[in-house]
Amino acid sequence: GFEVSVVAADCDGLVTPQAVVDALRPETTLVSVMLANNEVGTLEPVSEIAAAVRESGSNATLHTDAVQAAAYLDLDVDALGVDMLSISAHKFGGPKGVGVLYVRRGTPIAPIQTGGAQEARRRAGTENLAGAVGLAAALELAVESRDESCQRLMRLRDRVIDALTEIPSVRLTGHRTERLPGHASFCVCGAHADVLLLGLDMRGICASSGSACSSGSLDPSHVLTAMGISAEDAIGALRFSMGRTTRDSDIARLLEVLPPLIERVRAASA
């Protein structure tokens, strides 16, 4: 029974505050913006968007999907200006299958699972206590090492970006600097990502061609096409995620293997 308005992003995957304000209507009840995009790594200006929505006079509830950002960015809900925020434990070393939805006091919210009084009648069902404790412990550890981890990952990320964008017709996707510290994504024109991924896998290198939730789909990424990237180029999308266990030697191995692999795949498909 709700009508959804989708706000366009620019060529870097950024959603501007003005674009969100322009999409507001008197009956708008919810504005939801990702804090960090999972496919291209772009960090969205959530606090600026929230301020612009408030200044417009809208009473819409503001939500941010902070799943990708929880290990790397400050989740101060007052600084972000949001009423609701969601995270998932598996993105910062916690157990799979458990997450957090922060709801600011006084925010109207209806349960989608009813039948019991658990969670102040917001969600019926037995709480996953072990999962909740695991999530909290993992988040504490991530926050403690955040500054050091981000600096290390940005160095590794920039090394990958600088090297791969030297290859002809390999373009970075997402914003060059306003992006997740351990995220590097590209479109390799003239090469199919599935073939590249197979070649990398055979050499012991794990990568992806898009989001995990759309794995198995043969359609080009809707994120990339929304950024103005052609379907032909989008099929060459590669994403590299660096984390706690990634070392300089892993990056060196990637940069040794991938450039000649791209050359061979392009030659075979020419």
N, C-alpha and C positions, 0 to 999 in steps of 0.2 A: 503493500500500500504506500510505499515511499517512492519518490522520484529522485534519482541520483544525477547530479551534475558532475562531470569529470573535467577538471581544470588542466589545461595543456601545460606541458613543460617546454623549456627551450632546448637548444641543441646540446647543452651540457646536462640535461635532466633536471634543471632547476625550476622550481615553481615559485613565481614571484608573489609577494604580498598583494600587489595590485590585481593580478590575475584572479586570486582567490576572492578579493573584495568584489571584483566585477561579476563574479558568479553567484554572489549572495542574493537571496530574495527574502522578502518579509517572512516567508514561511520556513526558511532554512532552520533546521534544528540541530544539525551536526556538521562540523568541519573536521575532517581527518586527514592528516598529512604525515607521511613517513619522516622520521628524523634522519634516516640514512637509507638510501636505496640499496637493495641486496644485489641487483644485477650490475649496476655501473658505479656503485660506491658513493654517489653524490650526496653531500650533506645538505639537507634542506633548511632554509632559514625559518625554523618553526617559531622562535620567539618573535621575530619581525612579523610573521603572518598572524600570530595570535594578537599582537598589539594592533595591527591594522584592522582585524576583524572587530576588536573591541571599539576602536575609534570610529568605526563605521556605524556604530549603534546597534549592531546585531546582538541578539541574545543567544546565538547558537552555542552549543556545547563544543569545546575544542578537545580533540583527541590526537595523540601522536603514537604511531607504531614505532617504538624505540628498540625493537628486537635486535636489529643489526648493530645498534649503537651502544648497547648497555655496557660492553666491556671497555669502551674507548672514550665516551663522552659523559659529561656531568649530567645526571638525570634530575637536577633540581627543578621540580615542577613549577615552582613560583617563578624562577628565572625563565623557564620555557613559556610560561603563561598558559598552561594547559589545564583542563579539568580532568582529563583521563590520560593514562599512559600505560602501554602494555609492553612487557618484556618476556623472553623465554629462556629458561635456564640453559638449554643445550648450546646457546651461542656464547657462553662464557665459562664452559667447562663443567656445568652442572648436569644433573640427570635429565634425560629426555622425558617429555610428557608432562612437564609442569611449568607454569608461568605465573606472572603477576599482572593483575589489572589494578592500577591505582585509580581510585575514584575520589575526587575532591568532595569533601563533606557538603551536602546540599545539592549535589548533582542528581537530577532525575534519571533513574535507571530502572528498567524492568527486567526481571529474571527471564532467562531462556530455558532454565531447568527448574521446574517447580515440584512441590510435593513434600518439602521438608523445611525446617527452620534454620538449617545450617547457613553459615556465612550471612547472618542477619537477613535471612530470606532472599538473598541475592542469587544463591546457587545451591539447589538441593543436592544432596549426595555426600558420602563420606569423604572428608578431606584427605588428600594424599600427604600425610604428615611427613613421611620420610623424604618425599620429593621437595616439600616446602623447606625443610631443614637443609637439604642438599643445595637447593637454589640459594638460600641465604648465605651459606658458607662459601659457595663458589663466587657469589657476587662480592663478598667481603675481600676475598683473595684477589679478585680482578681489580677492585678499586685500589687496594694497597699497592699493586704493581703497575697501575695505569700509566703514570707519567713515563716511567722507564720503558714500559712495553711499547707505548705509542712512539717514542723516539726511535726505538730499534726498528719497529715495523715500518715507519715512514722511510727510514734509510733503505731498507730492503725493497720497499714498494717503488721508490724513486729510481733505484738502480734498474729494476725491471722496466719501468716506463721509459727511462732514458735510452736503454738499449734497444727495446723492441720498436719504438717509434722511429729509430734510424733505418729500419727496414722499409723499403719502398712499399707504399699502399697498405701499410699497417697503421691504423688510426686508433688513438686512445678514445674510449667511450667514457662519458662522465666528466665531471669537472677536474681540471688538472691539480688543483690544490685543495679545494673544498670537498674532500673525499675521505673515506675511511682510511686509517693509516695502513692497514694490511691488505688493501684491495687494489688490484690492477686489472683492468678489463680493456679489451681491444676488439676491433673488427679487422680480420685478415682478409682483404679483398682477393678474390680469385682462388680461394681455398675453402673447402667445406670443413666446418668445425669438427664434425664427427670423425673425419679422416685424421685430422690433426690430433684429436684426443686419443684415438687409437694408437697413433705413432708415439705420443707422449707416454701413454700407459705401458706400452711395450718396453719403454726405457725407464720405467719405474717412477714416472712423474704424474701426479694427480692434478687434474684441472677440471674445469666444467665449461659448458657452452651457454649457460644461463642459470636460472634459478632452479633449485632442487624440486620445487613444487610443480615445475612445468617439464621435468625430465620425461623423455619419451614422446614429447610433442614434436612433430615435424614442421610446425608453423614457425615463422620467424618471431622473435621476441616482440611482444606488444610494447615493451619498454623502449626498445631501440627504434621501432617504427614511429612511436610517439615523439621521439627526439629528431625525427626527420631522416633517419637512416633507411636506405632502400632495403627492400626484402632480400635483394640479391647480395648486398653487403652483410646484412644481418645474419645470414646463414654461416658466416665466417666468424661468429662471435666467440671469443675465448675469455674466460675469467680465471684469475689466479688469486687465491686467498692465502695470506700468510698469517701465521699464528705463533703460539708459544713455542712450538717445536721446530719452527722454520729457522734454518741457519744460513750463513753466507755461502756455505758449500752447496746447499740446495739451489740457491739462486744461480751460482756459477754453473751448476749442472744444467739448469733450465736454459741458460743463455748459450750453452755449448750445443744443446740438442735442438732447440726450436728453430733458429734461423735456417740451417740446412734442411730441416724437415719441411718448413714452409716452401722453400725453393723446390724441393722434390715434388710436393703435392701440387704446386702450381704448374710445374712442367708436365705432370701426368694428366692434368685436367685441361691443358691448353689445346 
